[in-house]
Amino acid sequence: MNSDKPTVTSKDVAKLAGVSQSTVSRVFIPGSSVSEKTKQKVYSAAKTLHYRPNAFARSLTTNESKLIGLVFPDADYPIHMKTLQLISSELQNNGYSAVLIPWQVDNLNSHSISNIFQYRVDGVIAASATFNKSLYKECEEFNIPIVQYARVVEGTKSSYVISDNYEAGQQAAQLLHKNNIKKAVYLTGNIPTFTNNERRNGFCSEFYALTKQQVHIIEATYDYIGSLEAIRLLLKEEHRPEAIFCATDNLAMAVMDIARFEYDLQIPQDIQVIGFDNIPQTEWLSYQLTTFRQDFLRLARESVKIIVEQINNKNDSVVKMMVPVKLIERRTTKSS
């Protein structure tokens, strides 16, 4: 038995609501000028007929899909999932929907996107400093606005909203100086990024200005397991550091675990540790990590604000915005 029902169209809704078909179309386009009374008549008719507007067909008419592509690295890292939720919510508040665009690693071990244009997005928000520049070139070629979120790919001509990493580095140095630290290490991953370099430079320059001591830079990986051997070698040194400022919380927690369980060191008595990101695990009783909290809600709001402005007003000016971070002092540094 064939139970297929005929497709309900905007023409059917218009007939039931007693309005024109074009009025029905305008009602389902956010921001269109339609009276509230007319909207309610159309919504009521649509509900009665179980009508659902065809977003794809509408995009062909308006030349807008109302979709923003989100290009993110591994969502397994806690802050990335939270970020996706925040940006998606902000986009909905502005009449847009989010589509997560997959990324891949090419033969040169660079992260890339395969043909961004096929997704028919009005704009892109990207949050990885490890993408190669082809993503940005492709967006520029197809006139698709793109905003970099919390990360910056150097050499690109696109807007970005990032945390004030240089200031974070300075604050870390000031905290360690207050705690009478003379020998410090900056532990980072092996992939250079603009934001990480800013954090490192702020830390190194401020620490030297305060103590006249150079910071030792150690490169590991950003992965917890992959960083363990470099951390073992660092803590095995006869003159090990008094404090370690880590590029991420993952690295900081790896330092804490090796220090406590393999070298029987007390934190913060024997060694002080600072992380960055304030992921949920930093509050666990086994860590209680001093770290920096990024204002992800503001980062999301500002990124969406910029991308919507560039789409609606065809504004291609480059916006460079930095958002302050907050130092969260816990038990891995000595309280003053």
N, C-alpha and C positions, 0 to 999 in steps of 0.2 A: 504493500500500500504506500503510495507516494504522499508524504506529509509535508512536502515543501510548500512554503507560503510565498506569495508574491512579494517582491521587495518594495518596501514603503519608500517613497521618494519625497523630496521637498515639495513637489507639486501637490501630493496628497495632503501634506501638512498645511500648505497654504490654503487649500480648498476648505479644510475643516476649520481653520482659524479665521477664515474670511479675510485673508491678506494676500498680497502678491508673493510670487515665488522668490523674487529678489529680496523681499523683506525677511522671509524665512532664512535666506542665506546670510543676511546681515546680522540677524539675531545671534547666529552661532559663530560670528567673527568677533573676538574680544576687542572692545574699544569702539565698536561701531555705534553710530548715532541712531538709536531706536528707543522709543518711549517705553517706560516701565510697563505700562498697560499692554502695549503690543507684545512685549517680551513674554509676559505671563500668558497671553492668549496662545502664542506660538509654543511655549513650553508645555502648556496643558494639552494642546493638540498632539505634540510630539510624543508625550507620555501615553496618551490614549492609543496612538497608533504604533507605539513601540519603535519610534523612528530614531535612528542614530545617524548623525551627520557624517558624511564621508570626508575625512580630513585630507585624504590624498587628492580627491577630486577638487576640493576647495583650494588646495595648494596650487593646482594647475591654473585656477582662475585668478587667485590673488598673487601668485608667484612667491608665496611664503608658505613654508611647511609648519611654522611655529615649533620646530624641533631644534634643539641645541645639542650638538655632539659633545659628549664628555669623554676625553681621552686620558685615562689614568693608568698608572703602573699597577702592580700586584695589589688587589683589593684585600689580600690576607692581612696586610699591615693595618692595625686597628684604626689609625687616623684616616686611612683612605676610605674605608667603608663609611665612617662618620661624615667625611667630607662629601661623598656622593649623596648622602641623604640630605645634607644641608643645602647643597647646590640645587638638587632636584626640587626641594621645597621652595626655595627662592624663585626658581624658574616658574613654578606653578603660580606663585603669587603675581607673576608678571605676564601670565597668559601663555607661557611656553611649556613644552614638555622636554624631558631629557632622554637621549638615546645614548647608551654606552657603546662606544666604538672600539672594537678589538684592535690590539696592537701586536706587533710581532718583532722578532729579532732577525735582522738581515745577516748576510754573509760576513759583514764587517763588525758583527756583534753590537750593532746600533739598533735602537728601537725605532720602528717605523710604522706607518699606516698605509694600507693598500687602498689607494684611490679614495680619498675623503669625499670626492664629489658624488660617488654612487649612493651616499646616504641621504642626499637631498636635505641637508641641514642648512638653517639660516645663519648659524655661527658655531664656533667651537670654543670650548674651554679645556685647556690642556694642563696637566699637572705632572709633568716629568721633565727633568733636566737631561735625561739620557736619550731623548728622541734625537734623530738626526734632523738636519734643517729642511729635509724634503717635505715634511708635513707643513711647515710654514710657507714654503715656496708654492706648494700646491694650493693652499688656502688663498694665497695672494693671486695666483694665476686665475682662480675661479671667483675672485672677489668675495671670499667668505671671511668675515671678521673672525679673529681669533684672539683670545685672552689667555695669558699664562697665569696659572694659579699656583702660588706658593713656591714656584720654581721658575728659573729663567734659563732659556737656551741662548747663549751669547751669540751675537752676530745676526739676530733676527730683528725685524722691524715690526714688532707687535707689542701691544700693551701687556702690562703685567701688574699683578697685585701680590706682594710678598710680605713676609714678616721682616722686621728690622733686625736682620741677622748680625750686622756689625755692632749694634747696640747690645744685643744679647751677649756677644763675645766680650764686650767691655764689662758688662755686669758680672759675668763669670769671673773675670780677672779681679775685679774689685772685691768680690766675695772672698776669693782665695787669699788676696792680700790682707784683708781684714782678719783672716784666720792664720796669718803669719806663715803662709806657704812661700817657699823659696824655689822649690823644684817642681815644675808642672809639665804635664804632657797634654797635647791635643791629639786625641785618638779619632781617626777618620776612616772613611772607606777609600777604596782604590779608584773610584770614578770621580774625577774633578767636576765640580758644579759651581756656578756663580754664587748661589746662596751659601753653600758650605764654605767657599773661599772667603766670603765676607765675614762669616762667623769666626773663622780661624784668624783672619787678619785683625778683627776687632779684639779678639782674645790676646793674640801675641803682642800687638802694639801696646795695648793697655797694661798687660802684665809687665812688659819691659819698662814702660814709663814709671810704673809704681815700684818695681823691685830691682831694676837694672839687671834682670836675669832673662835669658832667652828661653822661650818655650820649645820643648822637643816635640817635633811632629812625627807621629807614628801612623803609617797607613796599614790598615787591615782590609776587611771587607765590611759591607753594611749588614751582612748576614750573621746571625748569632753564632751558628755552628762554624761558619767559615772564618770567623774572627778569633776563635779560641787559641789557635797556635801562636798568633802574633801577640796576643795578650799574655800567654804563658812566658814567652821570651822576654816581654817587657817587665813582668813582675819577678822574673828570675834574676834580673840584673842585681849586682851587689849594691849599687847605689840607685835603688828603684825610686820612682817619683813619689812625692808626698801627696800629690793630687792629680787626677785625670779628668779633663773636660772632654766628654764624648760627643761626637756629631749626632748621635741618635740615642734614644733610650735603650734600644736593643743592644748597642755596644756597651752602654753603661751597665746593664744587667749582666752581660757576659763578663765584664770586669769584676763585678761584685761576686759572681759565682766562682770564678777562678781564684780570686783573692781569698775568699772564705774557705772554700772546700778543698783547694789544692795547696794553698800556702798558709793556711791558718792565720790569716791577717784579720785584724779587727777594723771595722768601718764605723765611724770615721777616725778612730784613734790612730791606726797605722797608715791609713790611706783614705783620702777624701775623693768622692766621685760626684760628678755633675753630668746629667744627661740633657737631652733636648727632644721635645715633642709632648711630654706629659701624657703618654698613652695610659690606659686604665691600669696596667700591671704595675706602674710606678707607685701606686697607692697600696699595693698589697703589703701585708705585714712583713713578709720576707724581704722586701726591698725598701720601701719608704724612701724613694730616691729624690734627691734634690734635682730639679729640672726646670725647663722653661715651657710655659704654656703659650701656644700660639692661639690667637683669636680667630678660630676657624669660622665662626658665624659672620664676623665682619669681613673676613677674606671672601667668603661666599657671596655676601651681599654686594660688596664692591665689584667683584668679578661679574656678577649678573647685571649690575647696574651699567657697567661699561659696555658689555656685549649688547644689551638691549638698546642703549644709546647709539651704538655704532650701526646696528641694524635699522632702527627706526628713522634715524636722521642721516643715514649714509655718511656717518662721521668716521673718517679714517685716521684721525689724529692719534698719535701714540700717547697713552696714559701710563705713567710710571708711579705706582703708589706703594708706600711702605707702611705697614701696620705694626704698632708696638707689641712687644711680647711681655709676659709677666714671669718673673722669677718665683718659683715655688720652692721654698726651703723646707727640707724634711731632714731625715736622720743620717744622710750620707755626707753631710758637711757639719762642721762644728758650729753650734749656735754661739752668737756673740754674748 
